[in-house]
Amino acid sequence: MGIKKLESTKKMREIMLEYYLQGRVTEFNGWVTSGAPVEFLYAMDIYPVYPENHSALIGASKLGPEFSKYSEERGFSQDLCSYARCDIGSVFAGTSPVGGLPKPSFLFACNNICNTVVKWYEVLSRIFKVPLFVLDIPFIRKEMKERYINYVESQLYDFISFLERIKGEKFDERRFREVLKLSVKGVEKYRDVLYSGRNKPSPLTCFDAFLNMAPIVCLRGTDKPVEFYEYMKDELKGRVKTGISAVDNERIRLLWDNIPVWYRLRWFAEFFAERNACMVADTYTNAWAGLLEIDKRDPIRSLAETYIKIYLNIGIDSMVDSINKLIDLYDVDGVVIHSNRSCKPYSFGQYEIQRLLDVPSVIIEADMTDSRSFSEAQIQNRLDAFIEQLEMVR
């Protein structure tokens, strides 16, 4: 039973190839974490470079261990996030599957996804001898507080001043509002794509969502995601109209929690398809689909609030609530929880989360990029037993 590839993925690869090639000819760029408000960079015509996306690409190329070793040989622990090890390793190696990243003009780290990025970017700052701006985001344990928004908003104004000094140009608020408009529109189009998984049977799997998420991360704030996800949505609507499902004879609907296992995407996709199980959604890409809520009267303040509330910056109770909402939205039968050796913020508390979910779940252990932490036999046994359990209660 083969995987039904989306034609849209070819277009996505062309877009991302152009993105990486542009980095080689752009004079001024900033390396930025995935949870940072990239809209400020695009408003200043600064090319954003994403080391995390680059590391995911290294993982998908099955080169995670090779580039990790470049870091480990210089004293970086194997317990460190494999995204960081791959990225720093590629700097030491001087290459990567895309020939390496362009040298940064500056670094922009936002700790709303994890605190590892702060130390990671401090290392990069020392290696490249370039300035680093850290956007410090308060963690929401229970509820959003006004002082959190005030704190982040003040830092965003500091960041604008930082960019003006670095670039030697004044911040253009009109241009900023245009970028925000495109950012919101891109997120809306991406959400439409993901929501197509609500159809029964689903025209896509979360593995399709993983493969095609790069534009909403790297190009958010430009017209590229708007155009691409409209194109992808049309392909998915065509599948629904003609009765083409992502998985033949879909019997079981599943939700994936955590970052994908990049070097085994195909293996997982085939595994579930062979068992007539469709992974219709995931927490990772859906976190991007709910990213932007902008008040036009005060865009910077609302942007501050938006980036405080992202999925990895909330407590366990809120995470459980978010997952249960996805369970209802996509009408899934069970949840596959990836206990990710690399991503502690995403994996912390998973056994407690598992206990509070509205449907059965299973936990598998792996790593998003480093294949040395993957046991195929153990994972297959757990997933087979889980699917058998779900079949019995149908």
C-alpha positions as CSV (number, residue, x, y, z in Angstrom):
1,M,0.0,0.0,0.0
2,G,1.9,3.0,-1.3
3,I,2.0,6.6,0.0
4,K,-0.1,9.0,-2.0
5,K,2.2,12.0,-2.5
6,L,0.9,15.5,-2.9
7,E,1.9,17.4,-6.0
8,S,2.1,20.5,-3.7
9,T,5.2,19.1,-2.1
10,K,7.1,19.6,-5.4
11,K,6.1,23.2,-5.4
12,M,7.1,23.6,-1.7
13,R,10.6,22.2,-2.5
14,E,11.0,24.8,-5.3
15,I,10.0,27.6,-2.9
16,M,12.4,26.4,-0.3
17,L,15.3,25.9,-2.8
18,E,14.7,29.5,-3.9
19,Y,14.7,30.6,-0.2
20,Y,18.0,28.9,0.5
21,L,19.6,30.2,-2.7
22,Q,18.5,33.7,-1.8
23,G,20.4,33.5,1.4
24,R,23.7,33.1,-0.5
25,V,23.2,36.4,-2.3
26,T,21.6,38.5,0.5
27,E,24.0,40.9,2.0
28,F,22.2,41.3,5.4
29,N,20.5,38.5,7.3
30,G,19.5,37.5,10.8
31,W,19.5,34.0,12.3
32,V,16.2,33.6,14.2
33,T,14.5,31.0,16.3
34,S,11.3,29.5,15.1
35,G,9.1,31.0,17.8
36,A,10.4,34.6,17.3
37,P,8.3,37.4,15.7
38,V,10.0,37.3,12.3
39,E,7.6,40.0,11.1
40,F,10.0,42.7,12.3
41,L,12.8,41.3,10.1
42,Y,10.7,41.2,7.0
43,A,9.4,44.8,7.7
44,M,13.1,45.9,7.7
45,D,13.9,43.9,4.6
46,I,16.2,41.6,6.5
47,Y,16.5,38.0,5.3
48,P,15.7,35.5,8.1
49,V,17.7,32.3,8.5
50,Y,16.2,29.5,10.5
51,P,18.8,27.1,12.1
52,E,16.0,24.8,13.4
53,N,14.5,24.4,9.9
54,H,18.0,23.7,8.7
55,S,18.6,21.1,11.3
56,A,15.2,19.4,10.4
57,L,16.5,19.3,6.9
58,I,19.7,17.6,8.1
59,G,17.6,15.1,10.0
60,A,15.3,14.4,7.0
61,S,18.5,13.8,5.0
62,K,19.4,11.1,7.6
63,L,22.6,13.0,8.4
64,G,21.8,13.9,12.0
65,P,24.4,11.7,13.7
66,E,27.1,12.8,11.3
67,F,26.6,16.5,12.0
68,S,26.0,15.9,15.7
69,K,29.4,14.4,15.9
70,Y,31.1,17.5,14.8
71,S,29.6,19.2,17.9
72,E,30.2,16.3,20.2
73,E,33.8,16.1,19.2
74,R,34.1,19.7,20.5
75,G,32.6,18.9,23.9
76,F,28.9,19.3,23.3
77,S,26.9,16.6,25.1
78,Q,24.8,14.1,23.3
79,D,22.1,15.0,25.8
80,L,21.9,18.5,24.2
81,C,19.0,19.2,21.7
82,S,19.9,17.5,18.4
83,Y,18.7,20.6,16.5
84,A,21.4,22.6,18.3
85,R,24.0,19.9,17.8
86,C,23.3,19.5,14.1
87,D,23.3,23.3,13.5
88,I,26.5,24.0,15.5
89,G,28.0,20.9,13.9
90,S,27.3,22.2,10.4
91,V,29.0,25.4,11.3
92,F,32.1,23.5,12.4
93,A,31.8,21.3,9.3
94,G,31.5,24.3,7.0
95,T,28.8,22.5,5.0
96,S,25.3,20.8,5.1
97,P,22.8,19.2,2.7
98,V,22.3,22.8,1.4
99,G,25.9,23.8,1.5
100,G,25.6,25.4,5.0
101,L,23.9,28.7,6.0
102,P,25.2,32.2,5.2
103,K,27.1,33.9,8.0
104,P,24.7,35.9,10.2
105,S,24.8,39.7,10.5
106,F,23.1,39.3,13.9
107,L,21.2,36.7,16.0
108,F,17.7,36.8,17.4
109,A,16.6,34.3,20.0
110,C,13.2,34.1,21.6
111,N,12.9,31.7,24.5
112,N,9.2,31.0,24.2
113,I,10.0,27.6,22.7
114,C,12.8,26.6,25.1
115,N,15.7,28.0,27.0
116,T,18.2,25.9,25.0
117,V,18.0,28.4,22.2
118,V,19.5,31.2,24.4
119,K,22.7,29.2,25.1
120,W,22.7,27.8,21.5
121,Y,22.7,31.4,20.1
122,E,25.2,32.6,22.7
123,V,27.6,29.9,21.2
124,L,26.8,31.1,17.7
125,S,27.4,34.7,18.8
126,R,30.9,33.8,20.0
127,I,31.7,31.7,16.9
128,F,30.6,34.4,14.4
129,K,31.4,37.4,16.6
130,V,28.1,39.1,15.9
131,P,25.5,40.7,18.2
132,L,22.7,38.7,19.8
133,F,19.3,40.0,20.9
134,V,17.3,37.8,23.3
135,L,13.6,38.3,23.6
136,D,12.7,37.0,27.0
137,I,9.1,35.6,27.3
138,P,7.4,34.9,30.6
139,F,6.0,31.3,30.9
140,I,2.2,31.1,31.3
141,R,1.7,28.6,34.2
142,K,-2.0,29.3,34.6
143,E,-3.2,32.5,33.0
144,M,-2.0,35.5,31.0
145,K,-1.2,38.5,33.1
146,E,-1.1,42.1,31.9
147,R,2.4,42.6,33.2
148,Y,3.6,39.8,30.9
149,I,2.4,41.7,27.8
150,N,3.8,45.0,29.1
151,Y,7.2,43.3,29.6
152,V,7.4,41.7,26.1
153,E,6.0,44.8,24.4
154,S,8.7,47.0,25.9
155,Q,11.3,44.5,24.6
156,L,9.8,44.6,21.1
157,Y,10.4,48.3,21.0
158,D,13.9,47.7,22.2
159,F,14.3,45.2,19.4
160,I,13.1,47.8,16.8
161,S,15.8,50.1,18.1
162,F,18.3,47.3,17.9
163,L,17.4,46.6,14.2
164,E,17.6,50.3,13.4
165,R,21.1,50.5,14.7
166,I,22.2,47.3,13.0
167,K,20.6,48.1,9.7
168,G,21.2,51.9,9.7
169,E,17.6,52.5,8.7
170,K,14.4,53.7,10.4
171,F,11.6,51.3,11.1
172,D,8.7,51.7,8.7
173,E,5.4,51.1,10.5
174,R,3.4,51.1,7.3
175,R,5.6,48.4,5.8
176,F,5.3,46.5,9.2
177,R,1.5,46.5,8.9
178,E,1.7,45.2,5.4
179,V,3.9,42.3,6.6
180,L,1.6,41.6,9.5
181,K,-1.4,41.4,7.1
182,L,0.5,38.9,4.9
183,S,1.5,36.9,8.0
184,V,-2.1,36.6,9.3
185,K,-3.3,35.7,5.8
186,G,-0.6,33.0,5.4
187,V,-1.5,31.5,8.8
188,E,-5.2,31.5,7.8
189,K,-4.4,29.7,4.5
190,Y,-2.2,27.2,6.4
191,R,-5.0,26.6,8.9
192,D,-7.4,25.8,6.0
193,V,-4.9,23.2,4.7
194,L,-4.6,21.5,8.1
195,Y,-8.4,21.6,8.7
196,S,-8.9,19.5,5.5
197,G,-7.9,16.6,7.8
198,R,-11.3,16.9,9.4
199,N,-12.8,15.3,6.3
200,K,-13.7,11.6,6.5
201,P,-11.7,10.1,4.9
202,S,-8.9,12.6,5.2
203,P,-7.2,13.8,2.0
204,L,-3.8,14.3,3.9
205,T,-1.8,13.0,6.8
206,C,0.2,14.9,9.4
207,F,3.3,13.7,7.5
208,D,2.1,15.8,4.5
209,A,1.7,18.7,7.0
210,F,5.2,18.2,8.3
211,L,6.7,18.1,4.9
212,N,5.0,21.2,3.8
213,M,5.3,23.4,6.9
214,A,8.5,25.1,6.0
215,P,6.9,28.1,4.2
216,I,4.8,29.1,7.2
217,V,7.9,29.1,9.4
218,C,10.6,30.6,7.2
219,L,8.5,32.9,4.9
220,R,5.7,34.0,7.2
221,G,5.1,37.7,6.4
222,T,5.6,37.3,2.7
223,D,3.2,36.4,-0.1
224,K,4.8,33.0,-0.6
225,P,2.9,31.1,2.1
226,V,-0.4,32.8,1.0
227,E,0.1,31.6,-2.6
228,F,1.5,28.2,-1.7
229,Y,-1.2,27.1,0.8
230,E,-4.0,28.3,-1.5
231,Y,-2.5,26.0,-4.1
232,M,-2.2,23.2,-1.6
233,K,-5.8,23.8,-0.4
234,D,-7.1,23.5,-3.9
235,E,-5.3,20.2,-4.4
236,L,-6.8,18.8,-1.2
237,K,-10.3,20.1,-2.1
238,G,-9.8,18.2,-5.4
239,R,-9.0,15.0,-3.5
240,V,-12.1,15.4,-1.3
241,K,-14.3,16.0,-4.4
242,T,-13.0,13.0,-6.3
243,G,-12.9,10.7,-3.3
244,I,-9.2,10.3,-3.0
245,S,-8.1,9.6,0.6
246,A,-4.6,9.8,2.0
247,V,-5.0,6.3,3.4
248,D,-7.0,3.6,1.7
249,N,-9.9,2.3,3.7
250,E,-9.3,4.7,6.6
251,R,-10.6,2.9,9.7
252,I,-8.6,4.6,12.5
253,R,-7.9,8.3,12.9
254,L,-4.9,9.4,15.0
255,L,-3.3,12.5,16.3
256,W,0.5,12.9,16.6
257,D,2.0,14.8,19.6
258,N,5.4,16.5,19.4
259,I,8.0,17.2,16.7
260,P,8.2,14.6,14.0
261,V,10.9,12.0,13.7
262,W,12.4,13.6,10.6
263,Y,14.6,10.7,9.4
264,R,11.7,8.2,9.6
265,L,8.8,10.1,8.2
266,R,8.3,7.7,5.3
267,W,8.6,4.7,7.7
268,F,5.8,6.0,9.9
269,A,3.6,7.0,7.0
270,E,3.9,3.5,5.5
271,F,3.4,1.8,8.8
272,F,0.1,3.5,9.5
273,A,-1.1,3.3,5.9
274,E,-0.6,-0.4,5.9
275,R,-2.8,-0.7,8.9
276,N,-5.6,1.6,7.5
277,A,-4.8,4.2,10.2
278,C,-4.6,7.8,9.2
279,M,-2.6,10.3,11.2
280,V,-5.0,13.1,10.4
281,A,-3.5,15.9,12.6
282,D,-0.8,16.8,15.0
283,T,-0.1,19.3,17.8
284,Y,3.1,20.6,16.1
285,T,1.7,22.1,12.9
286,N,-1.6,23.1,14.5
287,A,0.4,25.3,16.9
288,W,1.5,27.3,13.8
289,A,-2.1,27.5,12.5
290,G,-3.2,29.4,15.5
291,L,-0.2,31.7,15.7
292,L,-1.4,35.2,14.9
293,E,-4.2,37.3,16.4
294,I,-3.5,41.0,15.5
295,D,-5.3,44.0,16.8
296,K,-4.8,46.7,14.0
297,R,-5.2,49.5,16.6
298,D,-2.1,48.3,18.5
299,P,-0.2,45.7,16.4
300,I,3.0,45.6,18.4
301,R,1.2,44.9,21.7
302,S,-1.1,42.3,20.2
303,L,2.0,40.7,18.6
304,A,3.6,40.5,22.0
305,E,0.5,38.8,23.4
306,T,0.4,36.3,20.5
307,Y,4.1,35.2,20.9
308,I,3.6,34.7,24.7
309,K,0.7,32.3,24.1
310,I,2.4,29.8,21.8
311,Y,1.9,26.1,22.5
312,L,5.2,25.4,24.2
313,N,5.0,28.4,26.5
314,I,1.9,27.2,28.4
315,G,1.4,24.9,31.4
316,I,0.3,21.2,31.3
317,D,-3.4,22.0,32.0
318,S,-3.5,24.3,29.0
319,M,-1.6,21.7,26.9
320,V,-4.2,19.0,27.8
321,D,-7.0,21.4,26.9
322,S,-5.4,22.2,23.5
323,I,-4.9,18.5,22.7
324,N,-8.4,17.5,23.7
325,K,-9.8,20.3,21.5
326,L,-7.8,18.8,18.6
327,I,-9.2,15.4,19.4
328,D,-12.7,16.8,19.1
329,L,-11.9,18.9,16.1
330,Y,-10.5,16.1,14.0
331,D,-12.6,13.3,15.7
332,V,-9.6,11.0,16.3
333,D,-9.6,7.6,18.0
334,G,-6.2,7.8,19.6
335,V,-3.1,9.8,20.2
336,V,0.6,8.8,19.4
337,I,2.8,10.7,21.8
338,H,6.5,11.1,20.7
339,S,8.6,11.3,23.9
340,N,11.3,13.3,22.1
341,R,14.8,12.9,23.7
342,S,15.9,16.2,22.4
343,C,12.9,18.5,23.1
344,K,12.5,18.6,26.9
345,P,9.8,21.4,26.9
346,Y,7.6,19.5,24.5
347,S,8.2,16.1,26.2
348,F,8.0,17.2,29.9
349,G,4.9,16.0,31.6
350,Q,3.7,13.7,28.8
351,Y,2.7,10.9,31.2
352,E,0.5,13.3,33.1
353,I,-0.9,14.6,29.9
354,Q,-1.6,11.1,28.7
355,R,-3.6,10.4,31.9
356,L,-5.9,13.4,31.1
357,L,-6.6,12.8,27.4
358,D,-10.1,12.1,26.2
359,V,-9.0,9.1,24.0
360,P,-6.5,6.2,24.4
361,S,-2.8,7.0,23.7
362,V,0.6,5.4,23.4
363,I,4.0,6.9,24.2
364,I,7.0,6.1,21.9
365,E,10.6,7.2,22.6
366,A,12.8,8.6,19.8
367,D,14.6,11.8,18.8
368,M,13.6,14.3,16.1
369,T,16.9,14.4,14.3
370,D,19.4,11.9,15.9
371,S,18.6,8.3,14.6
372,R,20.9,6.8,17.2
373,S,18.0,7.1,19.6
374,F,15.6,5.1,17.4
375,S,14.6,1.5,18.1
376,E,12.4,0.3,15.2
377,A,11.4,-3.0,16.9
378,Q,10.4,-1.4,20.1
379,I,8.4,1.3,18.4
380,Q,6.7,-1.1,16.0
381,N,5.7,-3.4,18.9
382,R,4.2,-0.6,20.9
383,L,2.3,0.9,17.9
384,D,1.0,-2.5,16.8
385,A,-0.3,-3.2,20.3
386,F,-1.9,0.2,20.4
387,I,-3.7,-0.1,17.0
388,E,-4.9,-3.6,18.0
389,Q,-6.3,-2.0,21.2
390,L,-8.1,0.6,19.1
391,E,-9.5,-2.0,16.7
392,M,-11.0,-3.9,19.6
393,V,-12.9,-1.0,21.0
394,R,-14.3,0.1,17.7
